[in-house]
Amino acid sequence: MTTRPVDPVLSMALFVSDTPTTYDLDDTTVRDIVDRTLERLGPDECYARAAEVFGDRPDVALDRITWARELCSRALTPALAGV
């Protein structure tokens, strides 16, 4: 899947949420999770928690951030005309 650009903080919010990567989430659910996580933690804490995961478990972090970016790209960017 090719991802479209999305604000990195949105992907970080999904990344640090408690949502298992095994779920195939619909767009509305992704938006809700991102909104709730940002409301609860704020952008700086999302980045801090993501950095901690990358430092402690880079093997897990890479798969999870790829998952988060793909879902956020699909759910949080407008469809491109003619694509």
Contact map, one row per residue, 1 for C-alpha under 8 A:
11100000000000000000000000000000000000000000000000000000000000000000010000000000000
11110000000000000000000000000000000000000000000000000000000000000000010000000000000
11111000000000000000000000000000000000000000000000000000000000000000110011000000000
01111100000000000000000000000000000000000000000000000000000000000000000011001000000
00111110000000000000000000000000000000000000000000000000000000000000000010001000000
00011111011000000000000000000000000000000000000000000000000000000000100110011000000
00001111111000000000000000000000000000000000000000000000000000000000000000000000000
00000111111100000000000000000000000000000000000000000000000000000000000000000000000
00000011111110000000000000000000000000000010011000000000000000000000000000000000000
00000111111111000000000000000000010000000000000000000000000000000000000100000000000
00000111111111100000000000000000010000000000000000000000000000001001100100000000000
00000001111111110000000000000000000000000000011001000000000000001001000000000000000
00000000111111111000000000000000110011000010010000000000000000000000000000000000000
00000000011111111010000000000100110010000000000000000000000000000001000100000000000
00000000001111111000000000000000000000000000000001000000000000011001000000000000000
00000000000111111100000000000000000010000000010011000000000000000000000000000000000
00000000000011111110000000000000110010000000000000000000000000000000000000000000000
00000000000000011111000000000000000000000000000000000000000000000000000000000000000
00000000000001001111101000000000000000000000000000000000000000000000000000000000000
00000000000000000111111000000000000000000000000000000000000000000000000000000000000
00000000000000000011111100000000000000000000000000000000000000010010000000000000000
00000000000000000001111100000000000000000000000000000000000000000000000000000000000
00000000000000000011111110000000000000000000000000000000000000000000000000000000000
00000000000000000000111111000000000000000000000000000000000000000000000000000000000
00000000000000000000001111101100000000000000000000000000000000000000001000000000000
00000000000000000000000111111100000000000000000000000000000000000000000000100000000
00000000000000000000000011111110000000000000000000000000000000000000001001110000000
00000000000000000000000001111111000000000000000000000000000000000000000000100000000
00000000000000000000000011111111100000000000000000000000000000000000000000000000000
00000000000001000000000011111111110000000000000000000000000000000000001100100000000
00000000000000000000000000111111111000000000000000000000000000000000000100110000000
00000000000000000000000000011111111100000000000000000000000000000000000000000000000
00000000000011001000000000001111111110000000000000000000000000000000000000000000000
00000000011011001000000000000111111111000000000000000000000000000000000000000000000
00000000000000000000000000000011111111100000000000000000000000000000000000000000000
00000000000000000000000000000001111111110000000000000000000000000000000000000000000
00000000000011011000000000000000111111111100000000000000000000000000000000000000000
00000000000010000000000000000000011111111110010000000000000000000000000000000000000
00000000000000000000000000000000001111111100000000000000000000000000000000000000000
00000000000000000000000000000000000111111100000000000000000000000000000000000000000
00000000000000000000000000000000000011111111110000000000000000000000000000000000000
00000000000000000000000000000000000011111111110000000000000000000000000000000000000
00000000100010000000000000000000000001001111111000000000000000000000000000000000000
00000000000000000000000000000000000000001111111100000000000000000000000000000000000
00000000000000000000000000000000000000001111111110000000000000000000000000000000000
00000000100110010000000000000000000001001111111111000000000000000000000000000000000
00000000100100000000000000000000000000000011111111100000000000000000000000000000000
00000000000000000000000000000000000000000001111111110000000000000000000000000000000
00000000000000010000000000000000000000000000111111111000000000000000000000000000000
00000000000100110000000000000000000000000000011111111100000000000000000000000000000
00000000000000000000000000000000000000000000001111111110000000000000000000000000000
00000000000000000000000000000000000000000000000111111111000000000000000000000000000
00000000000000000000000000000000000000000000000011111111110110000000000000000000000
00000000000000000000000000000000000000000000000001111111110111000000000000000000000
00000000000000000000000000000000000000000000000000111111110000000000000000000000000
00000000000000000000000000000000000000000000000000011111110000000000000000000000000
00000000000000000000000000000000000000000000000000001111111110000000000000000000000
00000000000000000000000000000000000000000000000000001111111111000000000000000000000
00000000000000000000000000000000000000000000000000000000111111100000000000000000000
00000000000000000000000000000000000000000000000000001100111111110000000000000000000
00000000000000000000000000000000000000000000000000001100111111111000000000000000000
00000000000000000000000000000000000000000000000000000100011111111100000000000000000
00000000000000000000000000000000000000000000000000000000001111111110000000000000000
00000000000000100000100000000000000000000000000000000000000111111111000000000000000
00000000001100100000000000000000000000000000000000000000000011111111100000000000000
00000000000000000000000000000000000000000000000000000000000001111111110000000000000
00000000000000000000100000000000000000000000000000000000000000111111111000000000000
00000000001101100000000000000000000000000000000000000000000000011111111100000000000
00100100001000000000000000000000000000000000000000000000000000001111111110000000000
11100000000000000000000000000000000000000000000000000000000000000111111111000000000
00000000000000000000000010100100000000000000000000000000000000000011111111100000000
00000100011001000000000000000110000000000000000000000000000000000001111111111000000
00111100000000000000000000000000000000000000000000000000000000000000111111111000000
00110000000000000000000000100000000000000000000000000000000000000000011111111000000
00000000000000000000000001110110000000000000000000000000000000000000001111111000000
00000100000000000000000000100010000000000000000000000000000000000000000111111100000
00011100000000000000000000000000000000000000000000000000000000000000000111111110000
00000000000000000000000000000000000000000000000000000000000000000000000000011111000
00000000000000000000000000000000000000000000000000000000000000000000000000001111101
00000000000000000000000000000000000000000000000000000000000000000000000000000111111
00000000000000000000000000000000000000000000000000000000000000000000000000000011111
00000000000000000000000000000000000000000000000000000000000000000000000000000001111
00000000000000000000000000000000000000000000000000000000000000000000000000000011111
